[in-house]
Amino acid sequence: MRFSRAVVSLVIFCGLTACASAVSREQAGEVSALSTLTVPSAFTVETQTTGEAAQGDAVQSTVLLPTAQLAEDAEECHLASAGIPLDITIPDGTVMKPGEPFTKIWRLANKGSCAWSQAYAVVWFSGAQMSRQQVQYLGAEVLPHEMIDVGVDMIAPSKPGIYQSNWKLRSPDGDEFGIGPKGEAPFWVRIQVVDPRTPSAAFVFSPSATPLVYSTGKPTLSVNDFVDLDGIGQGGFKEADLSLRLSGEGSPQLVPENGARLIVVGNSLPEERTCRGLPLYNQPVDLREVESGVFLCYRTQVGLPGYARITYINLTEPMVTVEYLTWAKPN
């Protein structure tokens, strides 16, 4: 009988103690868990010391969150979609004169779970480089489900053709993301540059009428520098198509890299069909054997055709400047 009364007293005491602890935690706005709780591997446990108990032991607040949910939230943080409309200015196929300045404005919607601060930016991703500014920071904070108009000042290229410049958003920590279901697709501006001597009425936009220009540039290379002629990769050497190297005899050479191929075609500007039809090789071009102004036809490692013009050669440094243009349709 005494044993039973002791058990009952112990249960009542424990119950009162638990209730008091629960009230205390409720007043503090905290949630606690028993230290003996077994946590499945599919959950993440975060424990934080919130104060001292009467016996001097730390009181823990434990929160259980599904690990899968945490990963999903991280993936959905940076996600954008096209606004309505996406193209505020310069719709696809807008006709421009060579060298004509313009401002492209996109309307973008924040479909992720994170707010975009003014440290977020619109950045050039690939394609034709028609803007001196490759980074344009946002002018205001964009909360989830809000939209913002972002403008970038650009200049039409000097040569006739169809040009496309691809852009993405970038977070302060360098994470690049775009539009689409998974945030992987860039948004772009696509224009048609025409000779001003050609009557505008004779021009009707057609993607097949003029070769679509995918990427352009005019880099200056020193020894062991390289260039990604199609701009598809992230700029590392594994995406390089062309480099400047020294031969065993010390002669500077333009070397095709990672499966790219090229050939010297002379001093006349080659057409797209010419570069597509010529046999191309993986042999380097010795800069001691060519002059400034010579043209090359090439095919990048992903199969995009193009041409490059050597505009400057310095055999002493050595250095070389090439002006290149890559077409969008692969061989």
C-alpha positions as CSV (number, residue, x, y, z in Angstrom):
1,M,0.0,0.0,0.0
2,R,2.8,2.4,0.9
3,F,4.5,1.5,-2.5
4,S,1.3,2.4,-4.4
5,R,1.0,5.7,-2.6
6,A,4.6,6.5,-3.4
7,V,4.1,5.7,-7.1
8,V,1.0,7.9,-7.2
9,S,2.8,10.7,-5.5
10,L,5.7,10.4,-7.9
11,V,3.4,10.5,-11.0
12,I,1.5,13.5,-9.6
13,F,4.8,15.3,-8.9
14,C,6.1,14.6,-12.4
15,G,2.9,15.6,-14.0
16,L,2.9,18.9,-12.1
17,T,6.5,19.5,-12.9
18,A,5.9,18.8,-16.6
19,C,2.9,21.2,-16.6
20,A,4.9,23.9,-15.0
21,S,7.7,23.5,-17.5
22,A,5.1,23.5,-20.4
23,V,3.5,26.7,-19.0
24,S,7.0,28.3,-18.7
25,R,7.9,27.3,-22.2
26,E,4.6,28.5,-23.6
27,Q,5.0,31.8,-22.0
28,A,8.5,32.1,-23.6
29,G,7.0,31.2,-27.0
30,E,9.3,28.1,-27.3
31,V,8.8,24.5,-28.3
32,S,10.8,21.8,-26.7
33,A,11.2,18.0,-27.3
34,L,12.2,15.2,-25.0
35,S,15.9,14.5,-25.0
36,T,15.2,10.8,-25.5
37,L,13.3,11.4,-28.8
38,T,14.7,9.4,-31.7
39,V,14.9,11.5,-34.8
40,P,14.5,9.7,-38.2
41,S,17.3,10.3,-40.7
42,A,14.9,12.1,-43.1
43,F,14.6,15.0,-40.6
44,T,17.0,17.8,-39.7
45,V,17.3,18.8,-36.0
46,E,18.2,22.3,-34.9
47,T,18.9,22.8,-31.2
48,Q,19.4,26.1,-29.4
49,T,20.0,26.9,-25.8
50,T,17.2,29.2,-24.6
51,G,17.8,29.6,-20.8
52,E,18.6,27.9,-17.5
53,A,16.4,25.5,-15.6
54,A,16.0,25.6,-11.8
55,Q,18.7,22.9,-11.4
56,G,21.2,24.9,-13.6
57,D,20.7,22.7,-16.7
58,A,20.2,24.3,-20.1
59,V,16.8,24.2,-21.6
60,Q,16.8,23.1,-25.3
61,S,14.4,24.1,-28.0
62,T,14.4,21.5,-30.7
63,V,12.7,22.0,-34.2
64,L,12.3,19.1,-36.6
65,L,12.2,19.9,-40.3
66,P,12.1,17.4,-43.2
67,T,15.5,17.5,-44.9
68,A,13.7,17.0,-48.3
69,Q,11.7,20.1,-47.7
70,L,14.8,22.1,-46.9
71,A,16.4,21.1,-50.1
72,E,13.2,21.9,-52.1
73,D,13.0,25.3,-50.5
74,A,16.6,26.1,-51.4
75,E,16.0,25.1,-55.0
76,E,12.9,27.3,-55.2
77,C,14.5,30.3,-53.7
78,H,16.0,31.7,-57.0
79,L,13.3,31.3,-59.6
80,A,12.0,33.8,-62.2
81,S,9.3,33.9,-64.9
82,A,8.4,36.1,-67.8
83,G,6.3,39.1,-66.9
84,I,3.3,40.2,-68.8
85,P,4.5,41.2,-71.3
86,L,8.2,40.1,-71.1
87,D,9.4,42.5,-73.8
88,I,8.5,46.0,-72.8
89,T,10.7,47.4,-75.6
90,I,12.5,46.0,-78.7
91,P,10.4,42.9,-79.6
92,D,12.2,40.0,-81.4
93,G,13.1,41.0,-85.0
94,T,13.3,44.8,-84.4
95,V,15.2,46.3,-87.4
96,M,18.2,48.5,-86.4
97,K,20.8,50.4,-88.2
98,P,24.5,49.5,-87.6
99,G,25.7,51.2,-84.5
100,E,22.2,52.4,-83.4
101,P,21.8,52.7,-79.7
102,F,18.7,51.3,-77.9
103,T,17.4,50.3,-74.5
104,K,16.1,46.8,-74.0
105,I,13.6,46.5,-71.1
106,W,12.3,43.2,-69.8
107,R,9.5,42.6,-67.3
108,L,10.5,39.8,-64.9
109,A,8.4,38.2,-62.1
110,N,9.8,36.8,-58.9
111,K,8.4,33.2,-58.6
112,G,10.8,32.1,-56.0
113,S,10.6,32.1,-52.2
114,C,13.3,34.7,-51.7
115,A,13.1,38.5,-52.1
116,W,15.4,40.1,-54.7
117,S,17.3,42.9,-53.1
118,Q,19.1,45.6,-55.0
119,A,22.2,43.5,-54.8
120,Y,20.6,41.2,-57.4
121,A,21.5,42.0,-61.0
122,V,20.7,41.2,-64.6
123,V,23.9,39.9,-66.2
124,W,25.0,38.9,-69.8
125,F,25.0,35.2,-70.2
126,S,25.8,34.3,-73.8
127,G,25.3,35.4,-77.4
128,A,26.2,38.7,-79.0
129,Q,27.7,41.3,-76.7
130,M,25.8,44.4,-77.5
131,S,26.2,46.3,-74.2
132,R,29.2,47.8,-72.6
133,Q,27.6,47.0,-69.2
134,Q,27.4,43.3,-68.7
135,V,25.9,43.8,-65.2
136,Q,22.8,45.8,-64.4
137,Y,21.7,45.9,-60.8
138,L,18.0,46.0,-59.9
139,G,16.6,49.4,-59.0
140,A,14.3,48.2,-56.2
141,E,13.6,45.2,-54.0
142,V,11.3,42.6,-55.6
143,L,9.3,40.4,-53.2
144,P,8.0,37.0,-54.1
145,H,5.1,37.2,-56.7
146,E,6.1,40.8,-57.6
147,M,7.4,42.0,-61.0
148,I,10.1,44.5,-62.0
149,D,11.1,46.2,-65.3
150,V,14.8,46.1,-65.9
151,G,16.5,48.0,-68.7
152,V,19.9,47.6,-70.3
153,D,21.5,50.2,-72.7
154,M,22.8,48.5,-75.9
155,I,24.3,49.3,-79.3
156,A,23.5,47.5,-82.5
157,P,26.5,45.8,-84.1
158,S,28.2,47.4,-87.0
159,K,27.6,44.6,-89.5
160,P,24.3,43.4,-91.0
161,G,22.9,40.3,-89.6
162,I,20.5,38.9,-86.9
163,Y,21.9,39.1,-83.4
164,Q,20.7,37.6,-80.2
165,S,22.0,38.5,-76.7
166,N,21.1,36.2,-73.8
167,W,20.8,37.4,-70.2
168,K,20.1,35.9,-66.7
169,L,19.6,37.1,-63.1
170,R,22.4,36.8,-60.6
171,S,22.1,36.7,-56.8
172,P,24.5,38.4,-54.4
173,D,26.3,35.1,-53.8
174,G,26.9,34.6,-57.6
175,D,24.0,32.1,-58.3
176,E,22.8,32.7,-61.9
177,F,19.2,31.8,-62.7
178,G,16.6,32.5,-65.4
179,I,13.1,31.9,-66.4
180,G,11.2,28.7,-67.1
181,P,10.0,25.8,-64.9
182,K,13.4,25.2,-63.4
183,G,14.8,28.7,-63.8
184,E,17.4,27.6,-66.3
185,A,16.4,29.4,-69.5
186,P,17.8,32.9,-70.3
187,F,15.8,35.8,-71.5
188,W,17.1,37.6,-74.6
189,V,17.0,40.5,-77.1
190,R,17.0,39.6,-80.8
191,I,17.5,42.3,-83.5
192,Q,18.1,42.5,-87.2
193,V,20.8,44.9,-88.3
194,V,20.4,46.1,-91.9
195,D,22.4,48.2,-94.3
196,P,20.9,51.7,-94.2
197,R,21.2,51.9,-98.0
198,T,18.7,49.0,-98.2
199,P,15.0,50.2,-98.4
200,S,13.3,49.2,-95.2
201,A,10.2,48.0,-97.1
202,A,12.3,45.3,-98.6
203,F,13.0,43.8,-95.2
204,V,10.7,41.2,-93.6
205,F,12.1,39.5,-90.5
206,S,12.7,35.9,-91.2
207,P,15.1,33.7,-89.0
208,S,16.2,31.8,-92.2
209,A,16.8,34.9,-94.4
210,T,20.0,35.9,-92.6
211,P,22.3,33.7,-90.6
212,L,21.5,34.1,-86.9
213,V,24.5,35.4,-85.0
214,Y,25.0,33.6,-81.7
215,S,28.2,35.2,-80.3
216,T,30.7,38.0,-81.1
217,G,33.8,39.4,-79.4
218,K,37.2,41.0,-79.9
219,P,39.6,39.6,-77.3
220,T,43.3,40.2,-77.0
221,L,45.2,37.1,-76.1
222,S,48.6,36.7,-74.4
223,V,50.5,33.4,-74.1
224,N,48.2,30.7,-72.5
225,D,45.1,32.9,-72.7
226,F,42.1,31.3,-74.3
227,V,38.6,32.3,-75.6
228,D,35.2,30.6,-75.7
229,L,34.0,31.4,-79.2
230,D,30.4,30.4,-78.6
231,G,30.0,31.5,-75.0
232,I,28.0,28.4,-74.0
233,G,30.1,27.4,-71.0
234,Q,31.1,29.3,-67.9
235,G,34.4,30.6,-69.2
236,G,36.8,27.8,-67.9
237,F,39.4,26.2,-70.1
238,K,37.2,23.1,-70.7
239,E,34.9,25.5,-72.7
240,A,37.8,27.1,-74.6
241,D,37.8,26.9,-78.4
242,L,41.0,28.9,-79.2
243,S,44.2,29.7,-77.3
244,L,47.5,31.4,-77.8
245,R,50.5,29.2,-77.1
246,L,54.2,28.9,-77.9
247,S,55.5,26.0,-80.0
248,G,58.5,24.0,-79.1
249,E,60.6,26.5,-81.1
250,G,59.0,29.4,-79.3
251,S,56.8,30.5,-82.2
252,P,53.4,32.0,-81.1
253,Q,50.4,29.9,-82.4
254,L,46.6,30.1,-82.4
255,V,45.6,26.6,-81.2
256,P,42.2,25.0,-81.6
257,E,41.2,23.5,-78.2
258,N,38.8,20.8,-77.0
259,G,37.8,19.5,-80.4
260,A,37.4,22.9,-82.2
261,R,38.7,23.1,-85.7
262,L,39.8,26.0,-88.1
263,I,41.4,27.0,-91.4
264,V,43.0,30.1,-92.8
265,V,40.8,31.5,-95.7
266,G,42.6,34.7,-96.8
267,N,41.9,38.4,-96.6
268,S,38.3,38.4,-97.8
269,L,35.3,38.2,-95.4
270,P,33.9,34.6,-95.7
271,E,30.2,33.9,-95.9
272,E,28.5,31.4,-93.6
273,R,28.1,28.8,-96.4
274,T,31.8,29.1,-97.2
275,C,32.9,28.4,-93.6
276,R,30.4,25.5,-93.5
277,G,31.7,23.9,-96.7
278,L,35.5,24.1,-96.1
279,P,37.4,21.2,-94.5
280,L,38.6,22.3,-91.1
281,Y,41.6,21.0,-89.1
282,N,42.9,20.8,-85.5
283,Q,46.3,22.2,-86.5
284,P,47.5,25.4,-85.0
285,V,48.1,28.6,-87.0
286,D,51.6,30.0,-86.7
287,L,51.4,33.7,-86.3
288,R,54.8,34.2,-88.0
289,E,53.3,32.9,-91.2
290,V,50.2,35.1,-91.4
291,E,49.6,38.9,-91.4
292,S,47.1,41.2,-89.7
293,G,43.8,41.2,-91.6
294,V,43.7,37.5,-92.4
295,F,40.4,35.6,-91.9
296,L,39.9,32.1,-90.3
297,C,36.9,29.9,-90.5
298,Y,36.2,27.7,-87.5
299,R,33.9,25.3,-85.8
300,T,33.5,25.4,-82.0
301,Q,33.7,22.3,-79.8
302,V,29.8,22.2,-79.8
303,G,29.7,22.4,-83.6
304,L,28.8,26.1,-84.2
305,P,30.4,27.6,-87.3
306,G,32.0,31.1,-87.4
307,Y,34.8,33.2,-88.7
308,A,37.6,35.2,-87.0
309,R,39.8,38.0,-88.3
310,I,43.3,38.6,-86.9
311,T,43.4,42.4,-86.3
312,Y,46.7,42.7,-84.4
313,I,49.9,40.6,-84.0
314,N,52.8,41.3,-81.6
315,L,55.5,38.7,-82.1
316,T,57.7,40.2,-79.4
317,E,55.3,40.0,-76.4
318,P,53.7,37.9,-77.9
319,M,50.0,39.0,-78.2
320,V,47.2,38.7,-80.8
321,T,43.8,40.3,-81.2
322,V,41.0,38.4,-83.0
323,E,37.6,39.7,-83.9
324,Y,35.2,36.7,-84.1
325,L,31.5,36.0,-85.0
326,T,29.8,32.7,-84.3
327,W,26.6,31.7,-86.1
328,A,23.8,29.9,-84.2
329,K,23.0,27.0,-86.4
330,P,25.4,24.0,-85.9
331,N,27.0,22.1,-88.8
